[in-house]
């Protein structure tokens, strides 16, 4: 992570609260994929709330990883993850990519205190994002809607080709 963004989390009574702050790209939050895998594998965590009220930008890989939280939680225990965002550009983006079809989405102003939240470990030692993570994230977006299939099929095809080499 850099000064322009942050990934924070706290677990409280079986609910993992994830806060993404600032301009969030996969390049500056490489630990997100590993964190999501740990959350979905942890039998004590039954719910997830993703708070994007302080998020100014999300790239497609991060959006796809968020989609994997929602689908993974529903597969794990039938619960829908909650996504909180302020009205505005991020909310419009989330809806346009059909994330509101897999999350219970709430639009609220930001009044949360993040003092109990802890940083998520970053895997910045990786020189570049792995094709596996990029492919997983973009497949998750592709599966959300027919519109996304048109938007992301060429990206997924290129990543599949790269993964084969």
GUDOLO-249383 format. One record per residue (C-alpha): residue number from 1; y, z, x. Coordinates in Angstrom, 2 decimals, always signed. Last residue first. Layout:
BEGIN
site n:NUM Y:Y Z:Z X:X
...
This chain:
BEGIN
site n:165 Y:-20.15 Z:-21.85 X:+2.29
site n:164 Y:-21.40 Z:-20.87 X:-1.17
site n:163 Y:-18.59 Z:-18.35 X:-1.69
site n:162 Y:-16.00 Z:-21.07 X:-1.01
site n:161 Y:-17.49 Z:-23.25 X:-3.75
site n:160 Y:-17.50 Z:-20.32 X:-6.16
site n:159 Y:-13.87 Z:-19.60 X:-5.25
site n:158 Y:-12.88 Z:-23.20 X:-5.93
site n:157 Y:-14.71 Z:-23.18 X:-9.29
site n:156 Y:-13.11 Z:-19.84 X:-10.23
site n:155 Y:-9.63 Z:-21.17 X:-9.48
site n:154 Y:-10.34 Z:-24.38 X:-11.44
site n:153 Y:-11.60 Z:-22.35 X:-14.41
site n:152 Y:-8.57 Z:-20.00 X:-14.37
site n:151 Y:-5.98 Z:-21.35 X:-16.79
site n:150 Y:-8.29 Z:-23.33 X:-19.06
site n:149 Y:-10.74 Z:-20.43 X:-19.34
site n:148 Y:-7.74 Z:-18.16 X:-19.85
site n:147 Y:-6.81 Z:-20.08 X:-22.99
site n:146 Y:-10.39 Z:-19.80 X:-24.23
site n:145 Y:-10.14 Z:-16.03 X:-23.88
site n:144 Y:-11.19 Z:-12.93 X:-21.93
site n:143 Y:-14.00 Z:-14.49 X:-19.88
site n:142 Y:-11.64 Z:-16.30 X:-17.49
site n:141 Y:-9.88 Z:-13.03 X:-16.66
site n:140 Y:-13.17 Z:-11.36 X:-15.68
site n:139 Y:-14.18 Z:-14.48 X:-13.73
site n:138 Y:-10.89 Z:-14.19 X:-11.84
site n:137 Y:-11.56 Z:-10.61 X:-10.81
site n:136 Y:-15.16 Z:-11.20 X:-9.76
site n:135 Y:-14.23 Z:-14.31 X:-7.77
site n:134 Y:-11.39 Z:-12.57 X:-5.93
site n:133 Y:-13.62 Z:-9.60 X:-5.14
site n:132 Y:-16.47 Z:-11.78 X:-3.84
site n:131 Y:-14.10 Z:-14.05 X:-1.90
site n:130 Y:-13.04 Z:-11.02 X:+0.09
site n:129 Y:-9.36 Z:-10.32 X:+0.34
site n:128 Y:-8.08 Z:-10.87 X:+3.82
site n:127 Y:-7.80 Z:-8.85 X:+7.05
site n:126 Y:-9.66 Z:-5.88 X:+5.64
site n:125 Y:-8.29 Z:-2.78 X:+7.35
site n:124 Y:-6.06 Z:-2.37 X:+4.34
site n:123 Y:-8.81 Z:-0.62 X:+2.39
site n:122 Y:-6.41 Z:+1.71 X:+0.66
site n:121 Y:-7.45 Z:+5.12 X:-0.60
site n:120 Y:-5.99 Z:+5.87 X:-4.01
site n:119 Y:-2.94 Z:+8.10 X:-3.82
site n:118 Y:-3.08 Z:+11.39 X:-5.76
site n:117 Y:-1.49 Z:+12.10 X:-9.12
site n:116 Y:-0.39 Z:+15.63 X:-9.98
site n:115 Y:+3.30 Z:+14.82 X:-9.39
site n:114 Y:+3.21 Z:+11.65 X:-11.52
site n:113 Y:+5.37 Z:+12.95 X:-14.35
site n:112 Y:+5.21 Z:+10.79 X:-17.41
site n:111 Y:+8.26 Z:+9.79 X:-19.44
site n:110 Y:+8.10 Z:+6.03 X:-19.09
site n:109 Y:+8.79 Z:+4.23 X:-22.34
site n:108 Y:+5.83 Z:+3.33 X:-24.46
site n:107 Y:+3.85 Z:+0.22 X:-25.38
site n:106 Y:+0.24 Z:+1.15 X:-26.04
site n:105 Y:-2.71 Z:-1.17 X:-25.51
site n:104 Y:-6.27 Z:-0.31 X:-26.47
site n:103 Y:-7.82 Z:-2.55 X:-23.86
site n:102 Y:-10.22 Z:-5.50 X:-24.20
site n:101 Y:-8.26 Z:-7.80 X:-26.54
site n:100 Y:-4.90 Z:-6.52 X:-25.23
site n:99 Y:-5.89 Z:-8.04 X:-21.89
site n:98 Y:-5.58 Z:-11.43 X:-23.58
site n:97 Y:-3.77 Z:-13.20 X:-20.69
site n:96 Y:-0.64 Z:-13.67 X:-22.80
site n:95 Y:-0.86 Z:-10.04 X:-23.89
site n:94 Y:-0.86 Z:-8.69 X:-20.34
site n:93 Y:+1.97 Z:-11.05 X:-19.32
site n:92 Y:+4.14 Z:-10.05 X:-22.29
site n:91 Y:+3.60 Z:-6.37 X:-21.49
site n:90 Y:+4.49 Z:-6.96 X:-17.84
site n:89 Y:+7.66 Z:-8.83 X:-18.82
site n:88 Y:+9.01 Z:-6.29 X:-21.27
site n:87 Y:+7.95 Z:-3.36 X:-23.42
site n:86 Y:+6.70 Z:-0.52 X:-21.28
site n:85 Y:+3.03 Z:-0.28 X:-20.47
site n:84 Y:+0.05 Z:+1.87 X:-21.32
site n:83 Y:-3.50 Z:+0.51 X:-21.10
site n:82 Y:-6.32 Z:+2.47 X:-22.70
site n:81 Y:-9.97 Z:+1.81 X:-21.90
site n:80 Y:-12.31 Z:+1.20 X:-24.79
site n:79 Y:-15.38 Z:+3.42 X:-24.99
site n:78 Y:-18.90 Z:+2.06 X:-25.51
site n:77 Y:-20.39 Z:+4.21 X:-22.75
site n:76 Y:-20.96 Z:+2.16 X:-19.59
site n:75 Y:-20.64 Z:-1.33 X:-21.07
site n:74 Y:-17.27 Z:-0.45 X:-22.64
site n:73 Y:-16.17 Z:+1.18 X:-19.39
site n:72 Y:-17.20 Z:-1.87 X:-17.36
site n:71 Y:-15.44 Z:-4.31 X:-19.68
site n:70 Y:-12.19 Z:-2.36 X:-19.55
site n:69 Y:-12.29 Z:-1.61 X:-15.84
site n:68 Y:-13.28 Z:-5.22 X:-15.10
site n:67 Y:-10.17 Z:-6.41 X:-16.98
site n:66 Y:-8.03 Z:-4.29 X:-14.63
site n:65 Y:-9.70 Z:-6.06 X:-11.72
site n:64 Y:-8.75 Z:-9.37 X:-13.29
site n:63 Y:-5.11 Z:-8.31 X:-13.58
site n:62 Y:-5.21 Z:-7.17 X:-9.94
site n:61 Y:-6.56 Z:-10.59 X:-8.91
site n:60 Y:-4.00 Z:-12.40 X:-11.07
site n:59 Y:-1.02 Z:-10.72 X:-9.43
site n:58 Y:+0.79 Z:-7.81 X:-11.06
site n:57 Y:+4.57 Z:-7.31 X:-11.03
site n:56 Y:+7.13 Z:-4.64 X:-12.03
site n:55 Y:+4.79 Z:-1.73 X:-12.68
site n:54 Y:+6.35 Z:+1.60 X:-13.62
site n:53 Y:+4.97 Z:+1.63 X:-17.16
site n:52 Y:+1.61 Z:+0.31 X:-15.95
site n:51 Y:-0.49 Z:+3.35 X:-16.80
site n:50 Y:-4.22 Z:+2.64 X:-16.89
site n:49 Y:-6.07 Z:+5.23 X:-18.95
site n:48 Y:-9.82 Z:+5.47 X:-18.38
site n:47 Y:-12.45 Z:+7.39 X:-20.32
site n:46 Y:-15.94 Z:+8.78 X:-19.75
site n:45 Y:-15.72 Z:+9.98 X:-16.16
site n:44 Y:-18.45 Z:+12.55 X:-15.43
site n:43 Y:-21.06 Z:+9.79 X:-14.99
site n:42 Y:-19.17 Z:+8.37 X:-12.00
site n:41 Y:-20.37 Z:+4.79 X:-11.47
site n:40 Y:-17.45 Z:+3.23 X:-13.38
site n:39 Y:-14.92 Z:+5.33 X:-11.48
site n:38 Y:-16.55 Z:+4.54 X:-8.11
site n:37 Y:-16.56 Z:+0.79 X:-8.80
site n:36 Y:-12.92 Z:+0.93 X:-9.91
site n:35 Y:-11.95 Z:+2.73 X:-6.68
site n:34 Y:-13.76 Z:+0.15 X:-4.56
site n:33 Y:-11.89 Z:-2.68 X:-6.31
site n:32 Y:-8.55 Z:-0.86 X:-6.08
site n:31 Y:-8.79 Z:-0.15 X:-2.35
site n:30 Y:-7.23 Z:-3.49 X:-1.43
site n:29 Y:-3.88 Z:-2.50 X:-2.85
site n:28 Y:-1.21 Z:-4.44 X:-0.96
site n:27 Y:-2.98 Z:-7.81 X:-0.71
site n:26 Y:-4.40 Z:-7.37 X:-4.21
site n:25 Y:-0.88 Z:-7.39 X:-5.53
site n:24 Y:+1.14 Z:-4.64 X:-7.20
site n:23 Y:+4.94 Z:-4.83 X:-7.22
site n:22 Y:+6.00 Z:-1.37 X:-8.33
site n:21 Y:+3.70 Z:+1.41 X:-9.49
site n:20 Y:+0.11 Z:+1.32 X:-10.69
site n:19 Y:-0.97 Z:+4.55 X:-12.33
site n:18 Y:-4.64 Z:+5.33 X:-13.00
site n:17 Y:-5.63 Z:+8.25 X:-15.22
site n:16 Y:-9.35 Z:+8.94 X:-15.13
site n:15 Y:-10.52 Z:+10.90 X:-18.15
site n:14 Y:-13.47 Z:+13.27 X:-17.92
site n:13 Y:-11.42 Z:+16.43 X:-18.37
site n:12 Y:-8.63 Z:+15.36 X:-15.99
site n:11 Y:-9.03 Z:+12.84 X:-13.21
site n:10 Y:-5.89 Z:+11.84 X:-11.31
site n:9 Y:-4.94 Z:+8.52 X:-9.83
site n:8 Y:-2.21 Z:+6.72 X:-7.93
site n:7 Y:-1.84 Z:+3.18 X:-6.66
site n:6 Y:+1.59 Z:+2.53 X:-5.15
site n:5 Y:+4.01 Z:-0.30 X:-4.60
site n:4 Y:+7.25 Z:-1.24 X:-2.83
site n:3 Y:+6.80 Z:+1.24 X:+0.02
site n:2 Y:+3.55 Z:-0.43 X:+1.08
site n:1 Y:+0.00 Z:+0.00 X:+0.00
